[in-house]
Structures are given as structure tokens and as C-alpha cells.
């Protein structure tokens, strides 16, 4: 994308004076260049807007996938904790209740609701 004019060219443009004012051909030629550049910039802007929308959609999709994976990992950690703790079958009921209480606290600290573990 090569623009024909820059801000300095536009600001410093001096038109030759004619009998009735500025030379119309010179003014028309200059405005044609400005219009061409303006259309080019509009096209680039539209393309960039579409790209932004596309990237925002992709970003949100990836965020959802990350949340789902984090939830899966938390659930698996919770299951592993419970499996490891209940391997010992020789515990009495009071010890089991105390362990359950500790594990529920630990799960809540990890951000997992024990009632949702399958």
C-alpha cells in the first residue's frame, strides 16, 4: 500500500492562481489523488476491523477451551485425592468422617465443589 500523498503534501499544497481563481484542472488532479488514497485507507481499515472481529471470536473460543480444561484438571485432581485417601480400609467411622471433612476443605481450597464430583 503506497500512498501518493502524505499529511505534509496536503498541508503545504499551493495551487496556481488563474484569472477566475485557482486552476480547476490542478485542483481536480490533486483531489483525485486525495480520493484514491482515502479509498485505499478505507479498504485497509475495513480489512483490519474484520480481522479484529475474527481474532476476538477466536480469543473467546480459546478462553472457553482453557476454562473447560482447567475444570477437567481440577476434577481429576479431586478424584485422585479421594482415591489415594480411601485406599486404607482399616479406618473406623470417626477417622473416615474426619478425613472426609479435611478433603472437602481441601477441595474447596482448590476451587472445586465436592458435591459436583462424580
N, C-alpha and C positions, 0 to 999 in steps of 0.2 A: 504494500500500500504506500505509494509515493504521492504525497500531496503536492499540488502545483504551487500553492501559496502557504505562507506562514503568517502568524499574527503581525509580525513586523511589516511584511509586504503590504498587508491590508491597511494597517495603520498609516504607513508612510506613502501610500499611493497618491500621486499627484496627476490629475488629468489635465490635458492641454485644453486651453480655452478656445472656443470657436466664436463666431460672430454672435450666435444666439446663446452662448454658454459653453458647457463642456462638449467635447467631441462625442456624439452619440455612439459611434462605432467603437471608440476606445472604451467607453463606459460599458457598452454591451459585452464586449470581449472580456473585460475584467469580471463582470458579474457572471458570465458563463463559467469562468474558471472557479469563482467562489461557489457557484451552484454545483459544479462537478465535485469539488472537494467536499462540500456539505453532504451530498448524496452518499459519497464513499464513507464518510464518518458515520452517517446514519446506519448504513449497512453493517458496519463493524459493531456499532453499539447494539443493534438488534441481535446480531450473532452472539455477542457477549452476554446479553440478557438471557437468551435461550440456554447458553452454556451454564450460567449461574443457576437457572431453574433446574436443569438436569443434574448438576452437581449437588444441589440441595436435596433433591429426591434420593440420589444415591447415598448421600451422607446419612439421611434419616433411616434408610433401609439398613445400612451398616450398623447404625446405633441400635436398632431393634435386634439385629442378629447378635450383637455383643451382649445386650441385656439377656437375651434368651440363653446364650452360652454361659453367662455368669450365673443365671438361675440354675442351669443344669449342673454346673460345678458345685454350687452350694448344696444342692440336693444330694449329689453324690458324696460330698464330704460328710453330710449329716448321716447318710446311710452307712458310710464306713465307720464313723464314730460309734454308731449304735451297734453295728456288727462286732466291732472289737471289744466293746464293753460287756456284751452279753455272752461271751464265749465261756465264761466261768459259770457252770451250773450249780455249784455248791453253795451259793449265797442264800441267806434266809430272806424272808419278805421285807424286813425293815431295811436291810442293806440294799435290796433291789429298789425300794422306794427312794432311798437317799440318792442312789446313783441316777435314777430317772430324773429326780429333781435337779441334780447337778448338770445332767446332759441337756435338759430343757433350758436351763440358764445359759449354758454354753452355746446352744443352737440360737437362742435369741441374740446373744452377743455377736454371732456370725451373721445375723440378719435373716435367719430362717425361722419360719413359724413351724414348730414341731407338729402341729395339728395337720399340716399340709403334706407331711412326708408320707409317701406310700409304702 
